[in-house]
Amino acid sequence: MPARHDLATDPAVLADLLFARRGQAYYSRKLKELSNADLYRPALDPSWSRAHVVAHVGFTTRSRARAAEAVLTGHPIELEDEVGTYETVEYGATLTPIALRNLAQHAAIHLNVAWRDLPPDAWTATVEDQGENHLIADTLRSHAEMLWLAAIELNNGARFSDLPARVKDRYEEVKHSMRLSSRVTI
């Protein structure tokens, strides 16, 4: 029977779970504030609509949920290569508002349940992402950062000053090291 509480016991993992869940709550609130018509207006990066942001976050969240489930079931662990590609996000951005909102909500719930059900020893399992291995525990931080920054990318009132310090620091580090454009999402 699945757990009704987090099985993780490591204080760092528990803190990162909370960090990711707070990021999800903030992102979900900013998404909920958008009308259906607003979804197709420009994001912070004008080459993307807000629908692109929602699709990107939804597909990435779904991929991370599958990776966490793979750890739980013992099947090979590999994040899907197509997540985040231009074609996938472009397709997702054409979904209806209800489909985009369902993708966002269902993917978030799926990931939360998958993380909740991971036993303590599973957090040291690795997943492959673009040829590099990462601990499943590291997906907590990267997912939280993505959510906080995606809330700003929605371009509907989220402010950089709203971000937790560790997200601001990570954004500045990535922006500097990769010379990113004005794009906020990482």
Summary of the structure (lengths in Angstrom):
residues: 186
radius of gyration: 16.0
end to end distance: 35.8
largest distance: 47.1
contacts: 571
relative contact order: 0.20
helix: 62%
strand: 6%
